[in-house]
Amino acid sequence: QLHQTMSEKNELTKRLSMVQKELQEKESEIKTEISEYKTRLLQAEKEHQDALTEANRKTEAEIEACQDKMNSLEHFISSQKLEIEHLKSNKEELNNSLKEAKQTLGELLKTKVR
């Protein structure tokens, strides 16, 4: 019976050793997979950050271009307002001159009729 027990013990020890070896191999595989996933994750994060940085750069450039265009339009509007005021002033002067010319013409016609 001792011999049988020793034999069983040896068999169980062998099995235990095999199971431990399998567990170590599995653990090694899992660690390798984890390392690969971490590498992929870091790469994906870097690509995402690069894309985000590029998108921000483009957006800032578009905003700056829009601000420049808006400033240009504001300047144009301001110059157009000044031109309108100048034209109004000229119109008023011309109207006054026309009124004076009509009065003078009227006076000349009255003088001629007499």
C-alpha angles and dihedrals in degrees: 000000000000089000091051092047091049090049091050090047091052091047091049090047089053091049091047090050091050092048090049090050091049090049091050091050091048091048090051091050091049092049089051091050091048090051091050092048091049090051091049091047092051090049092049091048091050092049090047092050091048091051091048092049091050092047090050091049092051092046092050090050090050091048091050091049091050091049090050091050091047091050090049091050092048089052090048092049091049092051090047091052090052090049090050091051090049091050091048090052091049091048091052091049091048092048090051091048090048091050091050091048091051091050091049091047090049091051091047091050091049090050092048093048091055 
